[in-house]
């Protein structure tokens, strides 16, 4: 059976970027359909009940990178979005009865407990990083210069884009340009070792270099991953992290309401089996039920590996593109857990079961860069770390709608685990054992934790792939490495959100500026699609 209606655009995947893209397209007067495989929109940014009476952000779990322009343009606050800041940014319990708190106006005093020299260098470090993060913020909503093999006239817009980028970087003084090179080329460990001498502050900052990055903090390029996590903001405060009231699903539900208000049709429980290509153009999709739906263009919110490996006919791709997309590197070493708690964790280094500021923080259980390096090596050798890395958030300390009175929910973002196990076995055979290991690690810092667990939800890399389409558990839809960034994301020649098949576009995290709940890829892709309609490259219904 075919849908006789012809849409201007079909968006495949109702994750946050797909919804953002759809909302902008509809705002430009286009007739848009969103098809989502699951029974709820939101992709990895969803809130679900995982234990009777307990709800949590199932996969993505914290807010900072959601772009302020997207929030304003779609009036997400008017559609119910409310974000609150953590009382402090981070809390690191340490094995030697010490701890480190990181937060506005607090960090220097805390770091001075370990190194007065490091405390004195914090301001200079922050100023350097902020100046470079400002450059990235400017680039987030820009389409990267696209490398083409066409003539000079077609390449002229790309030259102009490159010139604008050059001018922006040229506004940095020479020391900052050197710093920018360091952040793109060096490891997070080498970069931080150049600034600080004490392990706790390097661990607190270095954790950002391995979030979603299956690598040692001493892997080249991991400094950029650190930088990627600091260019966000919450409620106008740069670099802050917060919690969406109602969980991450409240973000995507607000975007969906904005999209529907603009006329977007959203269908859930609708799998896409194939992108229809006729005469070298994408002309629609075939659903899992065999229905053909036609459109002027198709927009994919999927990981590029899934789009080109499963939905686009191989015959529609040139051999070099197909071979390279097969090598698109995914796998972020992530193991997610959601835990229902009878009470708050009582940390040995900072005792107390009553809510305190450190319970609202990102609680990082990894005391040093050397510990993180060892965790990665363990995972490479045996599939998971003997002493893993865990960041725990307890969002119910900021949002009492998530758990029954007096109870709490915790998000455990656990690393390092191998995306695929080195002995070839399935994650289904090991997920419970590894989950126990993660619980035991938290219990080693807060000895009441294990006994307080009322229920848990486990998402191994394989579970993340099956449930959310995160290939290898990759939260970024592809590694944030130099060969997969900016004009090379997802590939040279296709950084402008246009796929190698006419009428097919990409709007997911596998495009610039990459992963995280930003909405930026969806925003940018919509701009390019709207431009193609206006220039007559696509005909509106």
MARTI-222701 format. One record per residue (C-alpha): residue in one letter; z, y, x. Coordinates in steps of 0.05 Angstrom, whole numbers, padded with zeros to 5 digits, always signed. Layout:
BEGIN
AZYX/...
END
This chain:
BEGIN
X+00000+00000+00000/X-00017+00069+00026/X+00016+00136+00012/X-00041+00179-00017/X-00007+00243+00005/X-00029+00271+00072/X+00025+00308+00111/X+00015+00361+00163/X+00064+00325+00209/X+00102+00259+00209/X+00163+00259+00254/X+00181+00189+00278/X+00257+00184+00288/X+00310+00225+00252/X+00354+00239+00312/X+00377+00310+00324/X+00314+00332+00362/X+00268+00302+00309/X+00306+00339+00254/X+00305+00404+00293/X+00230+00398+00305/X+00218+00382+00231/X+00259+00442+00209/X+00220+00490+00253/X+00153+00461+00230/X+00172+00467+00157/X+00196+00537+00170/X+00124+00553+00192/X+00098+00528+00125/X+00078+00458+00146/X+00087+00396+00102/X+00132+00350+00142/X+00157+00279+00133/X+00213+00248+00176/X+00218+00173+00181/X+00284+00144+00205/X+00294+00069+00219/X+00369+00070+00204/X+00401+00083+00136/X+00429+00149+00162/X+00397+00206+00200/X+00425+00231+00266/X+00404+00181+00318/X+00460+00174+00368/X+00496+00236+00339/X+00528+00203+00278/X+00598+00197+00249/X+00615+00130+00218/X+00676+00091+00196/X+00687+00037+00249/X+00755+00011+00224/X+00784+00019+00154/X+00807+00091+00148/X+00783+00111+00217/X+00719+00151+00230/X+00690+00174+00296/X+00628+00199+00332/X+00598+00131+00346/X+00554+00144+00407/X+00549+00217+00430/X+00619+00246+00427/X+00627+00318+00450/X+00593+00386+00442/X+00571+00438+00493/X+00496+00434+00503/X+00474+00448+00431/X+00430+00509+00440/X+00456+00574+00410/X+00386+00595+00387/X+00378+00530+00349/X+00447+00541+00317/X+00427+00612+00296/X+00355+00597+00274/X+00375+00539+00229/X+00439+00572+00206/X+00479+00510+00222/X+00545+00545+00209/X+00519+00561+00139/X+00503+00488+00131/X+00574+00467+00148/X+00577+00462+00224/X+00643+00482+00256/X+00659+00470+00330/X+00728+00479+00361/X+00743+00482+00435/X+00788+00434+00473/X+00854+00467+00491/X+00840+00449+00563/X+00775+00422+00591/X+00798+00361+00629/X+00859+00321+00648/X+00859+00272+00707/X+00919+00225+00711/X+00927+00201+00782/X+00957+00137+00809/X+01008+00172+00854/X+01048+00204+00797/X+01007+00267+00800/X+00956+00296+00753/X+00904+00352+00750/X+00890+00397+00691/X+00825+00436+00688/X+00819+00495+00641/X+00807+00570+00636/X+00860+00607+00676/X+00894+00542+00695/X+00850+00507+00746/X+00868+00546+00808/X+00943+00536+00799/X+00933+00462+00787/X+00886+00453+00847/X+00936+00490+00892/X+00983+00430+00884/X+00934+00391+00926/X+00900+00444+00969/X+00911+00519+00972/X+00844+00525+01008/X+00808+00492+00950/X+00843+00537+00900/X+00819+00598+00938/X+00748+00572+00937/X+00744+00559+00862/X+00721+00629+00843/X+00664+00629+00893/X+00643+00559+00871/X+00644+00579+00797/X+00605+00643+00810/X+00550+00606+00848/X+00545+00552+00796/X+00545+00601+00738/X+00489+00642+00769/X+00445+00580+00777/X+00464+00554+00709/X+00439+00620+00680/X+00371+00605+00709/X+00371+00537+00675/X+00393+00567+00609/X+00331+00612+00613/X+00287+00551+00626/X+00315+00506+00572/X+00274+00537+00516/X+00210+00545+00558/X+00152+00497+00561/X+00144+00476+00633/X+00080+00492+00671/X+00034+00433+00656/X-00006+00404+00713/X-00077+00391+00690/X-00144+00371+00720/X-00183+00418+00675/X-00220+00481+00696/X-00188+00546+00717/X-00193+00577+00648/X-00153+00521+00615/X-00103+00522+00672/X-00091+00597+00669/X-00033+00593+00619/X+00001+00543+00664/X-00008+00589+00724/X+00024+00646+00684/X+00083+00601+00664/X+00092+00583+00737/X+00091+00656+00756/X+00145+00673+00705/X+00188+00617+00733/X+00176+00643+00804/X+00197+00713+00783/X+00261+00686+00752/X+00280+00647+00814/X+00259+00707+00856/X+00314+00747+00823/X+00365+00703+00859/X+00386+00726+00928/X+00371+00681+00987/X+00440+00646+00989/X+00432+00628+00915/X+00362+00602+00927/X+00390+00557+00981/X+00444+00535+00933/X+00392+00519+00880/X+00355+00475+00931/X+00420+00440+00947/X+00433+00425+00873/X+00364+00396+00862/X+00361+00355+00926/X+00432+00335+00946/X+00481+00285+00918/X+00539+00311+00877/X+00586+00282+00929/X+00553+00317+00988/X+00550+00382+00950/X+00624+00380+00930/X+00646+00356+00999/X+00615+00420+01025/X+00660+00461+00980/X+00726+00425+00974/X+00773+00380+01012/X+00820+00350+00959/X+00800+00288+00920/X+00823+00308+00850/X+00781+00370+00841/X+00720+00336+00871/X+00731+00279+00821/X+00738+00327+00762/X+00673+00363+00780/X+00637+00302+00807/X+00646+00264+00742/X+00592+00308+00712/X+00545+00282+00766/X+00549+00211+00742/X+00555+00220+00666/X+00498+00178+00638/X+00473+00169+00709/X+00474+00097+00735/X+00485+00118+00807/X+00536+00133+00860/X+00560+00205+00863/X+00531+00202+00933/X+00461+00185+00907/X+00409+00239+00923/X+00394+00281+00862/X+00460+00270+00827/X+00480+00343+00840/X+00427+00362+00789/X+00460+00317+00737/X+00524+00355+00751/X+00487+00420+00739/X+00455+00393+00675/X+00524+00387+00645/X+00548+00458+00660/X+00495+00501+00628/X+00522+00493+00557/X+00570+00535+00517/X+00615+00532+00456/X+00622+00591+00408/X+00593+00638+00460/X+00637+00616+00518/X+00594+00590+00575/X+00612+00523+00605/X+00661+00505+00550/X+00664+00437+00515/X+00686+00426+00443/X+00690+00381+00383/X+00649+00384+00320/X+00695+00381+00259/X+00675+00317+00223/X+00647+00287+00288/X+00578+00292+00318/X+00548+00270+00252/X+00567+00338+00224/X+00516+00369+00272/X+00458+00325+00249/X+00478+00329+00176/X+00476+00405+00182/X+00408+00402+00215/X+00383+00354+00161/X+00407+00401+00106/X+00372+00459+00140/X+00308+00418+00145/X+00310+00396+00072/X+00324+00467+00050/X+00258+00485+00084/X+00221+00430+00047/X+00224+00371+00097/X+00221+00303+00065/X+00268+00253+00100/X+00262+00178+00088/X+00316+00133+00117/X+00311+00057+00125/X+00238+00067+00143/X+00215+00033+00207/X+00150+00055+00240/X+00109-00004+00266/X+00049+00032+00295/X+00020+00101+00308/X-00049+00100+00276/X-00103+00122+00326/X-00174+00132+00300/X-00230+00162+00341/X-00182+00178+00397/X-00134+00217+00351/X-00066+00202+00320/X-00079+00205+00245/X-00015+00175+00217/X+00032+00115+00221/X+00040+00045+00194/X+00110+00029+00170/X+00147-00036+00177/X+00129-00051+00105/X+00055-00044+00122/X+00046+00023+00087/X-00003+00072+00119/X+00018+00145+00117/X-00033+00196+00141/X-00019+00263+00175/X-00053+00317+00215/X-00006+00301+00272/X+00049+00252+00292/X+00111+00274+00329/X+00155+00223+00365/X+00229+00231+00377/X+00232+00164+00412/X+00243+00146+00485/X+00173+00151+00517/X+00179+00078+00538/X+00187+00057+00465/X+00132+00103+00439/X+00078+00082+00488/X+00103+00011+00499/X+00110-00008+00426/X+00077+00040+00377/X+00014+00068+00410/X-00043+00019+00420/X-00052+00004+00494/X-00126+00016+00487/X-00113+00089+00470/X-00080+00102+00538/X-00114+00109+00605/X-00094+00057+00656/X-00056+00103+00703/X-00014+00134+00647/X+00001+00065+00618/X+00022+00037+00685/X+00067+00096+00701/X+00101+00098+00633/X+00117+00024+00643/X+00156+00048+00704/X+00193+00102+00666/X+00264+00093+00691/X+00318+00083+00639/X+00389+00056+00641/X+00451+00100+00646/X+00506+00049+00660/X+00542+00067+00596/X+00590+00025+00555/X+00618+00060+00493/X+00680+00043+00453/X+00713+00074+00393/X+00786+00056+00384/X+00834+00064+00325/X+00904+00081+00350/X+00973+00075+00319/X+00998+00131+00364/X+00978+00177+00421/X+00976+00150+00492/X+01039+00162+00532/X+01016+00176+00603/X+01061+00155+00660/X+01047+00219+00699/X+01058+00264+00638/X+01102+00227+00588/X+01103+00241+00514/X+01074+00212+00450/X+01074+00278+00413/X+01009+00317+00414/X+01002+00360+00475/X+00945+00400+00506/X+00924+00344+00553/X+00912+00299+00492/X+00857+00348+00469/X+00821+00346+00536/X+00768+00302+00566/X+00814+00251+00600/X+00779+00227+00663/X+00806+00162+00694/X+00772+00162+00762/X+00814+00194+00817/X+00762+00206+00870/X+00688+00205+00889/X+00702+00144+00931/X+00729+00108+00869/X+00665+00126+00831/X+00622+00102+00889/X+00658+00035+00890/X+00651+00028+00814/X+00576+00036+00821/X+00571-00015+00877/X+00612-00065+00836/X+00566-00057+00777/X+00505-00068+00820/X+00536-00132+00848/X+00568-00164+00787/X+00545-00125+00726/X+00607-00082+00715/X+00660-00047+00755/X+00725-00082+00773/X+00758-00014+00768/X+00714+00024+00718/X+00707+00097+00704/X+00731+00119+00635/X+00730+00186+00601/X+00772+00186+00539/X+00772+00238+00484/X+00819+00237+00425/X+00783+00281+00374/X+00835+00269+00320/X+00881+00316+00359/X+00832+00372+00338/X+00806+00343+00273/X+00856+00308+00227/X+00800+00285+00180/X+00782+00227+00226/X+00844+00184+00219/X+00902+00171+00170/X+00964+00215+00179/X+01001+00200+00243/X+00943+00157+00269/X+00888+00174+00318/X+00818+00156+00341/X+00795+00154+00414/X+00725+00155+00444/X+00718+00116+00509/X+00657+00133+00550/X+00658+00078+00603/X+00620+00070+00668/X+00594+00037+00710/X+00560-00023+00678/X+00491-00050+00694/X+00439-00036+00639/X+00416-00108+00648/X+00462-00159+00681/X+00442-00182+00751/X+00451-00256+00735/X+00403-00251+00676/X+00457-00265+00624/X+00463-00225+00559/X+00512-00170+00546/X+00529-00206+00482/X+00564-00259+00524/X+00608-00209+00562/X+00620-00149+00517/X+00690-00170+00494/X+00713-00186+00565/X+00689-00119+00591/X+00720-00083+00532/X+00786-00114+00550/X+00777-00089+00621/X+00767-00017+00595/X+00828-00022+00551/X+00869-00048+00610/X+00847+00010+00653/X+00871+00061+00602/X+00935+00021+00594/X+00948+00026+00669/X+00954+00101+00660/X+00986+00101+00591/X+01026+00036+00583/X+01033+00041+00507/X+00957+00045+00497/X+00939-00029+00491/X+00994-00044+00442/X+00974+00016+00399/X+00902-00008+00388/X+00891-00024+00315/X+00816-00036+00319/X+00758-00024+00364/X+00682-00017+00362/X+00644-00039+00424/X+00575-00015+00444/X+00547-00048+00507/X+00481-00022+00537/X+00446-00075+00495/X+00482-00052+00432/X+00462+00020+00446/X+00390-00001+00454/X+00388-00044+00391/X+00425+00006+00347/X+00400+00074+00371/X+00337+00059+00412/X+00372+00080+00477/X+00333+00036+00525/X+00382+00003+00574/X+00437+00044+00541/X+00404+00107+00570/X+00435+00167+00535/X+00382+00214+00565/X+00319+00174+00545/X+00302+00170+00619/X+00337+00185+00685/X+00346+00258+00704/X+00315+00250+00773/X+00267+00297+00808/X+00207+00254+00791/X+00226+00255+00717/X+00244+00329+00707/X+00211+00393+00684/X+00135+00389+00694/X+00142+00314+00707/X+00181+00298+00643/X+00156+00250+00620/X+00096+00255+00667/X+00053+00305+00703/X-00001+00329+00656/X+00042+00319+00593/X+00102+00364+00602/X+00079+00409+00546/X+00102+00360+00492/X+00030+00337+00480/X+00017+00263+00490/X-00047+00236+00521/X-00072+00220+00451/X-00097+00280+00411/X-00053+00296+00352/X+00007+00260+00382/X+00067+00300+00406/X+00135+00285+00436/X+00200+00321+00417/X+00255+00275+00443/X+00302+00276+00503/X+00248+00243+00545/X+00216+00312+00548/X+00241+00377+00580/X+00298+00395+00586/X+00324+00324+00580/X+00383+00291+00547/X+00446+00313+00512/X+00453+00340+00442/X+00415+00405+00456/X+00360+00410+00403/X+00318+00443+00457/X+00263+00390+00461/X+00255+00393+00386/X+00252+00468+00386/X+00201+00471+00443/X+00156+00417+00415/X+00154+00452+00348/X+00131+00516+00381/X+00073+00480+00415/X+00053+00443+00351/X+00055+00507+00310/X+00012+00541+00363/X-00040+00485+00357/X-00043+00494+00282/X-00052+00569+00289/X-00106+00561+00342/X-00145+00512+00297/X-00133+00451+00341/X-00099+00420+00281/X-00119+00435+00209/X-00065+00450+00159/X-00066+00415+00091/
END
